[in-house]
Amino acid sequence: MKKTVARLLSLTVCAGMLTACGGGNSSAPASSGAADSGASASGASGAVYYLNFKPEADDAWQALAKAYTEETGVPVTVVTAASNTYEQQLMSEMAKSTPPTLFQVNGPVGLSNWKDYCYDLTGTDVMGELASESFALKDGDQILAIPYVNESYGIITNKTLLAKAGYAVEDIDSFDDLKKVAEDITTRKNELGFAAFSSAGMDGSSNWRYQTHLANMPIYFEYQDKGVGVSETIEGKYLDNYKAIFDLYINNSTCEPAALAGKTGDDSRNEFLAGEAVFYQNGSWEYSNLVGEGKPFTDDDLAMIPIYIGVGDEANQGLCDGTENYWCVNGAAKEEDIQATLDFMYWCVTSETGTKAMADDMGFVIPFKGAQESPNLFVRQDAAYSAAGKTPISWAFLTIPSQTWKDELASVLTAYAAGTGSWDDVKTQFVDGWASEYAALNG
Amino acid sequence: MEKALKKYWPFFVLPTFAAFVIGFIWPFLQGLYLSFCKFITIDRATFNGLKNYIFALTEPDFLHAFWFTALFTVVSTICINLAALAIALALTREIKGTNIFRSVFFMPNLIGGIVLGYIWQILFNCVLTLLGKPLLSLHAPYGFVGLVILMCWQQIGYMMIIYIAGLQSIPGDYLEAARIDGATERQILWKVKLPNLMPSITICTFLSLTNGFKLFDQNLALTGGDPAHKTEMLALNIYQTFYGRAGAQWKGYGQAKAVLFCILVLVISFCQLRATRSKEVQQ
């Protein structure tokens, strides 16, 4: 008997240890606002629980949620997933008894994963406010996701340094110009004291600029040739141009190509902030990190120029325009919560407070009729490019079959930059990897 | 006292037993069921039969991860235990400052795996840059060696403490008797100390084997599986399958891999426990 008791006791002690270990798996949200008020919300008015994708906009969302609650009494919880953990967090949150009522997908491929969970937005008020119905993502005739922000990316240029090197942004309107300027800066690097490009870091915090945003260019131009918006196979017709621009980045950089494998997004940004490089490929979301209190730049120092790769009508090429931030409403949520969520979305994109917060605090240009002008320099520049009749490059990378494709492209690009891999590996991954990932996606 | 225990033991065992059922047995059974399903959130799973297991057992990356993990486990277990035992033997002699040395060797164990991984990544990359060699994430053999060094650095101190405890519990008269009989230091080590240390060796090899097999944090932080999944170990491979992929089928694949992984770790640790237990001696 004594033995049995001892055994059971030791078993339970072990169990305690095991469960204690298991507890470590539950990931804490990066931040949370009106702590779980969504769960305990009372009354028929429902509650909103928004799982936000953008960490840089977290503070602004928390404030906006608070303002909405003060105005209407409807509790709004905003939780922001830590960088790179959105899918994980969404998966675990959606299985809970109080799942997010409003969540995000990053485009058509992301939507295919979640479409069974989305509420059909056809005929809702917020849908009516969207500037064009064509922006929304559909499945059959159901409208499942609507974008809430338009963003653009290109090559952010330090005009002051460029002038020191004897050039102006107007001098650059083709790949050849960019190459000429960059290589000239590199030959005079010691004399000038700065490099052409900030480091093309291939660490996970930075490699999306090359395996996704730069990879957009060859994909976009190939789609243009074929006249399609998505394709399950890719020929890699413009991969030589992709190589040319990538070579330009890595050979005219602040550091040796072999060191890029360990460079992070912060490294790259800090080099640009410190005036060690003229060019920095990034997007309009980067504005608040470059201009403002405690930042070295003003609007006059900076410009964003298109990414030229030597294809198409370069003189009329604009910035890369699009979004990978789509709102979806959880169709499995309680009816009153769905209604509360739709009301909240409508309020965000129509009310004075909502539109102002999205424009000023978050720096967004929103694709809705009631959009306010954003103070973001890059957003205004993008509008100016469009007004001047330049054709924006759309975000064809939204049709990239999977994150795995991107990660593996990053891996071969890194090896190529360091000289331990060849460009053929990049080609293979780009073309064959694309086909096999689409096969896996459908299979 | 005995009587009361007999009568009320279920009452005392109940809270932890309930915790065990809720926190371990039930999730485990649910996980087992999910490994036969396709799902995105666990409340909407559809049965998928044996497909998940067929996929898991035929995926080249998973098999590579298995062999990589196995190799890593063997190498790290040997390195850790040899070094830990050597240090323990050195620190049980009467030298000055043993306590300081013991604390110093134990300290790395107090730092979390992710933090250690990033610190060592910076260290290795700096050294490799100075030597003009490809960085850690570009060359799989460096990644492997890096992982072994990292694990040794972290684990040796912990195992050392267990060995020291084992060495100190060997009765002094055994050693004295051996010396009087004219045994050399080497004979004392092999014939007296090691047989008496077998319980500690069992524990230490068990811990380092299972730690090696289950390694995740350090792998994620140090190499992240780069280049091209070549330094990806089983736990990281499962994580990538489950979270790195979109689509209901991948969750099932990841779950099936996790079940296989669990069985594997159980089998290996049982075999190891059997093998070393049989060599233990009664004091």
Contacts between the chains, C-beta under 8 A, distances in Angstrom:
chain1	res1	chain2	res2	distance
A	1	B	6	6.0
A	2	B	2	7.6
A	5	B	5	6.2
A	5	B	9	5.1
A	8	B	9	7.3
A	8	B	13	5.2
A	8	B	17	7.7
A	9	B	13	6.9
A	11	B	20	7.5
A	12	B	13	5.8
A	12	B	16	3.5
A	12	B	17	5.7
A	12	B	19	7.9
A	12	B	20	6.2
A	13	B	16	7.3
A	15	B	16	6.0
A	15	B	17	7.4
A	15	B	19	6.4
A	15	B	20	3.3
A	15	B	23	7.3
A	15	B	24	5.9
A	16	B	16	5.7
A	16	B	19	6.6
A	16	B	20	7.7
A	18	B	20	7.7
A	18	B	23	7.3
A	18	B	24	5.4
A	19	B	19	5.8
A	19	B	20	7.0
A	19	B	23	3.4
A	19	B	24	5.9
A	22	B	23	6.1
A	22	B	24	7.1
A	22	B	27	7.6
A	23	B	23	7.9
A	87	B	243	6.4
A	87	B	246	7.2
A	88	B	243	5.1
A	91	B	40	6.7
A	91	B	41	6.2
A	91	B	243	7.8
A	94	B	40	7.6
A	94	B	41	4.5
A	95	B	41	4.0
A	95	B	42	5.1
A	95	B	43	5.4
A	109	B	246	6.7
A	110	B	246	6.7
A	112	B	246	7.3
A	112	B	247	7.5
A	113	B	40	6.5
A	113	B	246	4.2
A	113	B	247	6.0
A	113	B	248	7.8
A	114	B	40	7.3
A	116	B	40	7.7
A	116	B	44	7.5
A	117	B	40	7.7
A	117	B	41	7.8
A	204	B	224	6.8
A	258	B	129	7.8
A	258	B	134	6.9
A	258	B	135	7.3
A	259	B	129	6.2
A	259	B	135	7.5
A	261	B	125	7.9
A	261	B	134	7.8
A	261	B	135	4.4
A	261	B	136	7.9
A	261	B	137	5.2
A	261	B	138	5.5
A	262	B	121	7.7
A	262	B	122	8.0
A	262	B	125	4.7
A	262	B	129	8.0
A	262	B	135	5.4
A	262	B	136	7.9
A	262	B	137	7.5
A	402	B	245	6.6
A	402	B	246	6.3
A	403	B	244	5.9
A	403	B	245	7.3
A	403	B	246	7.1
A	404	B	244	6.1
A	404	B	245	6.3
A	407	B	244	7.3
A	408	B	228	6.6
A	411	B	226	5.9
A	411	B	227	5.6
A	411	B	228	5.0
A	412	B	228	7.3
A	414	B	137	6.8
A	414	B	138	6.6
A	414	B	226	7.5
A	414	B	227	7.4
A	415	B	138	5.8
A	415	B	227	5.9
A	415	B	228	8.0
A	418	B	134	5.6
A	418	B	135	6.9
A	418	B	138	5.1
A	419	B	134	7.8
A	420	B	134	4.9
A	420	B	138	4.9
A	420	B	139	6.6
A	420	B	227	7.8
A	421	B	227	7.9
A	440	B	247	7.9
A	441	B	246	7.8
A	441	B	247	6.4
A	443	B	249	7.6
